């Protein structure tokens, strides 16, 4: 019997496979492994980081395959692109409503939830502007690990 995490992974793989089939594409082992790595990563990896991790399991994989697979996942709505203030592009597969803490020293990104922000009434000028579809906070600073290193 599959535990809840395995069921969730299996469900997401099935959704990705259906999307690929609709596009006339096969669900290749490489695509599956790239998506598996993204789903099991909590560090919001860059394309290059995903490539290096997957290459340990599939030495013949190309960086181009990782880029193309991430583009497919974005088109399918199965990954989000995060642009950092330093110009890095990171990826995540978390669908839930959340925000990001970004360290300006080490580039680490952590998720946080702020329910009161997500549910607060918008100011009248925003309501008058049109329809707000998403709310996203990116808080930048220096993480506690980097602060400890600075003190040494």
Secondary structure, 3 states (H helix, E strand, C coil): CCCHHHHHHHHHHHHHHHHHHHCCCCCCHHHHHHHHHHHCCCCCCEHHHHHHHHHHHCCCCCHHHHHHHHHHHHHCCCCEEEECCCCCEEEECCCCCCEEEEECCCCCEEEECCHHHHHCCCCHHHHHHCCCCCCCCEEEECCHHHHHHHHC
